[in-house]
Amino acid sequence: MSKQKIIVIGGGIGGLAAAMALVQQDIEVLLLEKASQIAEIGAGIQLGPNAYSALDALGVGEAARNRSVFTDYLIMMDATNAQEVARVDIGEKFRKRFGNPYGVIHRADIHLSILEAVEKHPLISFRVNTQIEKVEATDKGVTVIDAEGNRYEADAVIGADGVRSVVREQFVGDPPRVTGHVVYRAVVDVEDMPEDLQVNSPMLWAGPRCHMVHYPLRGGQQYNLVVTFHSREQEEWSVREGSREEVLSYFEGIDDSPRRLLSLPKSWKRWATADREPIEKWGEGLVTILGDAAHPMTQYLAQGACMALEDAVVLGQAIKHCNHDLEKAFRLYESLRIPRTARVVWGAREMGRLYHAKGVERLVRNQLWKNRSQDRFYDAVEWLYSWNVSNCLNA
């Protein structure tokens, strides 16, 4: 029998991970990317144990670990008075509990870790500069049509084409939910970082309607700096260059210790963020979606890339479980991933509320985790971090 062939639309983290999961099932993959090269933009991201479990399952765990920084704690500070709110030990006990570490990595480095494996695999081919316009699907297979009228045929298609997914627009057509929250991201060289803030931990400074996070990257030679605030403007979903003046205007009334970080970056990227309401189906027939195309989310649980990696692994395992009946496998994949990712989408929104609390709500937040044991912190994230390839189909 000839090999099955699946088209993956999108060459980001989710698309590359999907390609690796598919070739593990001996499926031929054509990967279509609209950009001129398969690369990644952005700065640092955080990876929970579930992400490393997924990377291991995809065969790229060692490469990603070699580019990661493994941190000692997760720390929340009150930006108003510079007092510690909570500290979670993510050292040896945490790793033993969840089977993997908690790490931070540059987005380009995790993308490269998967891309290296993808480029070497004989069952994967690429086509860049390919803007998809339409997917035609029947019960026999799919045809993908690009902006130049080229047609690509396969047994099925997976839309991993990001937050502005063409596939989702065609098969679902729901609007994004613009949050009104603006995220500024920058990378700061270690020599410019204040010595007392050069900590081997993601450190979050929670302020009224704003927060900032910093953590080391690339062996501690750089620090990722992420700043978030509730915009005074009517925002549209967009990415553009930012300005130091705008950032400073939203962080008045916070302690000088975190505030001094805002003057360090030489340039900023500005994201006006959006997510989408969870939906009951991601596709139909021989079409489905994955990653940000399926479940764009706010950053407050640091799980966007982690969920895309999980998606890819579950998709591959579903195909194996269904003996390569792709339509049946796609529906199994969706039935497993939709509830879990919806919980993360909604959980991220609630965590954002806690980060940005003010007034009495801030006082309540600061007492929530006071004197909490490490085991209780671990119990609270068991549902999230205990995921792995051996239990991913259990639901």
C-alpha positions as semicolon CSV with decimal commas, in nm:
position;residue;x (nm);y (nm);z (nm)
1;M;0,000;0,000;0,000
2;S;0,115;0,354;-0,073
3;K;0,193;0,577;0,223
4;Q;-0,069;0,816;0,351
5;K;0,009;1,181;0,289
6;I;-0,097;1,474;0,506
7;I;-0,051;1,844;0,437
8;V;0,047;2,054;0,738
9;I;-0,018;2,424;0,690
10;G;0,221;2,636;0,897
11;G;0,589;2,602;0,987
12;G;0,581;2,726;1,345
13;I;0,635;2,519;1,658
14;G;0,299;2,344;1,627
15;G;0,335;2,270;1,257
16;L;0,685;2,126;1,293
17;A;0,578;1,919;1,594
18;A;0,281;1,786;1,398
19;A;0,511;1,686;1,113
20;M;0,733;1,489;1,352
21;A;0,433;1,316;1,509
22;L;0,300;1,215;1,167
23;V;0,624;1,069;1,033
24;Q;0,648;0,860;1,349
25;Q;0,335;0,692;1,212
26;D;0,504;0,646;0,871
27;I;0,293;0,920;0,710
28;E;0,437;1,142;0,436
29;V;0,414;1,515;0,515
30;L;0,407;1,822;0,292
31;L;0,461;2,132;0,503
32;L;0,341;2,463;0,354
33;E;0,465;2,793;0,500
34;K;0,360;3,142;0,389
35;A;0,688;3,310;0,495
36;S;1,002;3,308;0,283
37;Q;1,177;3,079;0,531
38;I;1,081;2,848;0,812
39;A;1,188;3,041;1,118
40;E;1,052;3,179;1,445
41;I;1,026;3,528;1,589
42;G;0,976;3,645;1,945
43;A;1,176;3,613;2,263
44;G;1,165;3,368;2,552
45;I;0,899;3,117;2,647
46;Q;0,850;2,895;2,949
47;L;0,820;2,517;2,921
48;G;0,649;2,309;3,186
49;P;0,716;1,938;3,242
50;N;0,432;1,855;3,003
51;A;0,619;2,032;2,723
52;Y;0,938;1,833;2,783
53;S;0,730;1,514;2,790
54;A;0,592;1,607;2,449
55;L;0,936;1,697;2,313
56;D;1,067;1,360;2,431
57;A;0,780;1,182;2,259
58;L;0,863;1,366;1,936
59;G;1,229;1,264;1,960
60;V;1,368;1,616;2,012
61;G;1,379;1,638;2,390
62;E;1,757;1,625;2,420
63;A;1,808;1,901;2,163
64;A;1,561;2,126;2,344
65;R;1,712;2,053;2,684
66;N;2,057;2,149;2,559
67;R;1,920;2,495;2,469
68;S;1,708;2,542;2,782
69;V;1,782;2,707;3,113
70;F;1,644;2,505;3,405
71;T;1,527;2,733;3,679
72;D;1,513;2,694;4,057
73;Y;1,186;2,863;4,153
74;L;0,874;3,032;4,024
75;I;0,849;3,360;4,213
76;M;0,565;3,611;4,236
77;M;0,637;3,956;4,380
78;D;0,397;4,236;4,461
79;A;0,516;4,517;4,233
80;T;0,355;4,780;4,454
81;N;0,569;4,715;4,762
82;A;0,833;4,467;4,634
83;Q;0,719;4,201;4,882
84;E;0,724;3,831;4,794
85;V;0,379;3,680;4,739
86;A;0,467;3,319;4,653
87;R;0,765;3,099;4,575
88;V;0,736;2,753;4,419
89;D;1,038;2,524;4,433
90;I;1,079;2,365;4,088
91;G;1,398;2,178;4,172
92;E;1,454;1,808;4,237
93;K;1,128;1,740;4,423
94;F;0,924;1,905;4,149
95;R;1,106;1,710;3,878
96;K;1,050;1,384;4,061
97;R;0,680;1,459;4,102
98;F;0,620;1,542;3,736
99;G;0,893;1,343;3,565
100;N;1,049;1,643;3,392
101;P;1,193;1,988;3,471
102;Y;1,056;2,337;3,432
103;G;1,264;2,538;3,187
104;V;1,287;2,856;2,987
105;I;1,412;2,886;2,632
106;H;1,429;3,133;2,347
107;R;1,141;3,072;2,107
108;A;1,383;3,051;1,815
109;D;1,582;2,782;2,000
110;I;1,290;2,547;2,061
111;H;1,178;2,599;1,701
112;L;1,528;2,514;1,582
113;S;1,540;2,203;1,801
114;I;1,238;2,061;1,617
115;L;1,335;2,201;1,276
116;E;1,669;2,020;1,282
117;A;1,488;1,687;1,312
118;V;1,226;1,782;1,053
119;E;1,487;1,880;0,794
120;K;1,663;1,546;0,827
121;H;1,353;1,333;0,784
122;P;1,302;1,184;0,437
123;L;0,922;1,175;0,467
124;I;0,892;1,553;0,515
125;S;0,906;1,807;0,231
126;F;0,871;2,185;0,249
127;R;0,730;2,463;0,039
128;V;0,777;2,825;0,154
129;N;0,628;3,149;0,012
130;T;0,299;2,964;-0,005
131;Q;-0,006;3,159;0,109
132;I;-0,303;2,924;0,144
133;E;-0,641;3,053;0,032
134;K;-0,873;2,753;0,041
135;V;-0,909;2,389;0,136
136;E;-1,136;2,160;-0,066
137;A;-1,225;1,842;0,120
138;T;-1,419;1,531;0,021
139;D;-1,453;1,191;0,183
140;K;-1,167;1,074;-0,040
141;G;-0,906;1,337;0,044
142;V;-0,822;1,708;0,038
143;T;-0,693;1,968;-0,205
144;V;-0,519;2,280;-0,076
145;I;-0,514;2,583;-0,307
146;D;-0,265;2,868;-0,266
147;A;-0,282;3,234;-0,373
148;E;-0,118;3,157;-0,707
149;G;-0,367;2,887;-0,793
150;N;-0,135;2,594;-0,720
151;R;-0,315;2,283;-0,597
152;Y;-0,175;2,032;-0,347
153;E;-0,348;1,700;-0,293
154;A;-0,327;1,472;0,010
155;D;-0,527;1,234;0,225
156;A;-0,589;1,498;0,493
157;V;-0,490;1,845;0,607
158;I;-0,392;1,994;0,943
159;G;-0,415;2,368;0,991
160;A;-0,129;2,474;1,216
161;D;-0,137;2,823;1,067
162;G;-0,147;3,027;1,385
163;V;-0,377;3,279;1,540
164;R;-0,499;3,408;1,203
165;S;-0,565;3,061;1,068
166;V;-0,704;3,041;0,715
167;V;-0,823;2,687;0,787
168;R;-1,013;2,793;1,099
169;E;-1,166;3,085;0,915
170;Q;-1,299;2,854;0,645
171;F;-1,427;2,571;0,865
172;V;-1,528;2,762;1,180
173;G;-1,538;3,134;1,100
174;D;-1,557;3,262;1,457
175;P;-1,417;3,604;1,557
176;P;-1,115;3,658;1,783
177;R;-1,165;3,802;2,130
178;V;-0,943;4,108;2,163
179;T;-0,845;4,124;2,530
180;G;-0,740;4,488;2,560
181;H;-0,417;4,363;2,717
182;V;-0,093;4,475;2,554
183;V;0,227;4,273;2,582
184;Y;0,574;4,420;2,529
185;R;0,861;4,174;2,482
186;A;1,235;4,240;2,479
187;V;1,566;4,069;2,545
188;V;1,826;4,230;2,773
189;D;2,196;4,134;2,778
190;V;2,312;4,007;3,115
191;E;2,562;4,290;3,161
192;D;2,270;4,538;3,149
193;M;2,058;4,345;3,401
194;P;2,072;4,465;3,765
195;E;2,276;4,214;3,963
196;D;2,015;4,172;4,236
197;L;1,759;4,067;3,972
198;Q;1,985;3,816;3,799
199;V;1,796;3,525;3,950
200;N;1,767;3,178;3,800
201;S;1,389;3,188;3,810
202;P;1,095;3,331;3,623
203;M;1,019;3,627;3,850
204;L;0,680;3,791;3,809
205;W;0,606;4,137;3,945
206;A;0,227;4,169;3,984
207;G;0,089;4,522;3,975
208;P;-0,251;4,688;3,945
209;R;-0,373;4,615;3,590
210;C;-0,015;4,537;3,485
211;H;0,273;4,298;3,547
212;M;0,621;4,214;3,427
213;V;0,822;3,891;3,409
214;H;1,194;3,830;3,365
215;Y;1,405;3,516;3,343
216;P;1,742;3,404;3,201
217;L;1,796;3,275;2,846
218;R;2,080;3,114;2,652
219;G;2,293;3,004;2,942
220;G;2,220;3,320;3,138
221;Q;2,378;3,547;2,877
222;Q;2,047;3,724;2,820
223;Y;1,730;3,794;3,013
224;N;1,383;3,782;2,869
225;L;1,164;4,073;2,977
226;V;0,786;4,066;2,925
227;V;0,565;4,356;3,025
228;T;0,184;4,347;3,018
229;F;-0,076;4,615;3,086
230;H;-0,442;4,693;3,030
231;S;-0,450;4,942;2,747
232;R;-0,631;5,276;2,767
233;E;-0,689;5,258;2,391
234;Q;-0,932;5,061;2,179
235;E;-0,694;4,788;2,068
236;E;-0,692;4,582;1,753
237;W;-0,518;4,246;1,725
238;S;-0,172;4,343;1,599
239;V;0,206;4,334;1,638
240;R;0,425;4,640;1,590
241;E;0,721;4,828;1,730
242;G;0,669;4,968;2,077
243;S;0,790;5,272;2,268
244;R;0,954;5,309;2,608
245;E;0,735;5,613;2,677
246;E;0,416;5,410;2,646
247;V;0,544;5,137;2,876
248;L;0,653;5,384;3,144
249;S;0,315;5,557;3,136
250;Y;0,141;5,237;3,252
251;F;0,375;5,155;3,540
252;E;0,335;5,451;3,768
253;G;0,284;5,374;4,135
254;I;0,499;5,062;4,147
255;D;0,820;5,007;4,341
256;D;1,147;5,135;4,197
257;S;1,301;4,786;4,203
258;P;1,088;4,646;3,917
259;R;1,030;4,983;3,752
260;R;1,400;5,029;3,670
261;L;1,375;4,729;3,433
262;L;1,154;4,925;3,198
263;S;1,438;5,149;3,080
264;L;1,674;4,862;2,992
265;P;1,554;4,734;2,650
266;K;1,697;4,903;2,342
267;S;1,388;4,806;2,144
268;W;1,047;4,656;2,216
269;K;0,795;4,450;2,022
270;R;0,433;4,536;2,103
271;W;0,157;4,273;2,088
272;A;-0,209;4,369;2,127
273;T;-0,334;4,029;2,240
274;A;-0,639;3,820;2,163
275;D;-0,766;3,472;2,231
276;R;-1,079;3,290;2,115
277;E;-1,369;3,129;2,292
278;P;-1,332;2,749;2,305
279;I;-1,549;2,569;2,050
280;E;-1,694;2,218;2,032
281;K;-1,534;2,115;1,702
282;W;-1,211;2,206;1,524
283;G;-1,279;2,060;1,183
284;E;-1,476;1,812;0,982
285;G;-1,399;1,508;0,774
286;L;-1,031;1,495;0,689
287;V;-0,955;1,846;0,818
288;T;-0,855;1,958;1,167
289;I;-0,651;2,233;1,332
290;L;-0,377;2,246;1,592
291;G;-0,190;2,489;1,818
292;D;-0,278;2,857;1,809
293;A;-0,513;2,794;1,517
294;A;-0,720;2,575;1,749
295;H;-0,685;2,744;2,088
296;P;-0,512;3,085;2,092
297;M;-0,472;3,187;2,454
298;T;-0,335;3,463;2,670
299;Q;0,011;3,411;2,816
300;Y;-0,079;3,399;3,186
301;L;-0,027;3,023;3,230
302;A;0,275;3,012;2,996
303;Q;0,119;2,721;2,807
304;G;0,069;2,833;2,446
305;A;0,363;2,644;2,296
306;C;0,321;2,361;2,548
307;M;-0,036;2,296;2,431
308;A;0,073;2,295;2,065
309;L;0,336;2,031;2,145
310;E;0,080;1,823;2,332
311;D;-0,161;1,855;2,037
312;A;0,097;1,709;1,801
313;V;0,169;1,410;2,022
314;V;-0,199;1,333;2,079
315;L;-0,268;1,361;1,707
316;G;-0,001;1,104;1,628
317;Q;-0,118;0,871;1,904
318;A;-0,480;0,903;1,790
319;I;-0,383;0,801;1,437
320;K;-0,199;0,499;1,576
321;H;-0,493;0,408;1,803
322;C;-0,739;0,432;1,513
323;N;-0,523;0,220;1,281
324;H;-0,472;0,513;1,041
325;D;-0,843;0,583;0,991
326;L;-0,768;0,956;0,963
327;E;-1,121;1,089;0,995
328;K;-1,185;0,878;1,304
329;A;-0,845;0,976;1,446
330;F;-0,909;1,348;1,393
331;R;-1,236;1,330;1,586
332;L;-1,070;1,134;1,868
333;Y;-0,791;1,392;1,880
334;E;-1,044;1,676;1,901
335;S;-1,249;1,502;2,172
336;L;-0,936;1,477;2,387
337;R;-0,781;1,816;2,317
338;I;-1,082;2,049;2,317
339;P;-1,172;2,013;2,688
340;R;-0,810;2,026;2,805
341;T;-0,713;2,329;2,601
342;A;-1,038;2,505;2,693
343;R;-0,946;2,463;3,058
344;V;-0,609;2,623;2,985
345;V;-0,767;2,912;2,790
346;W;-1,007;2,989;3,074
347;G;-0,745;2,924;3,342
348;A;-0,508;3,170;3,176
349;R;-0,776;3,440;3,184
350;E;-0,831;3,384;3,556
351;M;-0,458;3,385;3,628
352;G;-0,434;3,718;3,445
353;R;-0,700;3,852;3,679
354;L;-0,491;3,745;3,979
355;Y;-0,173;3,897;3,837
356;H;-0,345;4,231;3,774
357;A;-0,549;4,255;4,093
358;K;-0,583;4,592;4,265
359;G;-0,743;4,724;4,581
360;V;-0,901;4,464;4,808
361;E;-0,866;4,198;4,538
362;R;-0,489;4,248;4,553
363;L;-0,495;4,191;4,931
364;V;-0,695;3,871;4,887
365;R;-0,454;3,751;4,617
366;N;-0,155;3,808;4,841
367;Q;-0,313;3,590;5,111
368;L;-0,412;3,306;4,878
369;W;-0,072;3,141;4,880
370;K;0,056;3,259;5,217
371;N;0,211;2,969;5,412
372;R;0,106;2,720;5,142
373;S;0,321;2,406;5,134
374;Q;0,510;2,306;4,823
375;D;0,301;1,989;4,798
376;R;-0,015;2,198;4,782
377;F;0,135;2,407;4,502
378;Y;0,219;2,084;4,318
379;D;-0,130;1,942;4,373
380;A;-0,281;2,251;4,214
381;V;-0,092;2,195;3,887
382;E;-0,111;1,815;3,880
383;W;-0,379;1,826;3,609
384;L;-0,153;2,035;3,389
385;Y;0,202;1,912;3,441
386;S;0,144;1,537;3,481
387;W;0,048;1,493;3,114
388;N;0,269;1,261;2,910
389;V;0,253;1,032;2,607
390;S;0,160;0,728;2,814
391;N;-0,154;0,890;2,960
392;C;-0,250;1,129;2,679
393;L;-0,531;0,907;2,546
394;N;-0,670;0,811;2,888
395;A;-0,956;1,058;2,886
